[in-house]
């Protein structure tokens, strides 16, 4: 069986109701799910902090 390249991992997040309400409203404004919005917020923060791994450039060869 081939290994998934973009696998996801589930976890439980505790967040106060005021913050969650703000995230849900933001997600709705941008036509995203709450989960999708949280992923976007986290990815953007990681990118800005220089914490995401460098992407390998495809050379067209396999």
Secondary structure, 3 states (H helix, E strand, C coil): CCCCCCCCCCCCCCCCHHHHHHHHHHHHHCCCCHHHHHHHHHHHHHHHCCCCCCCCCCCCCC
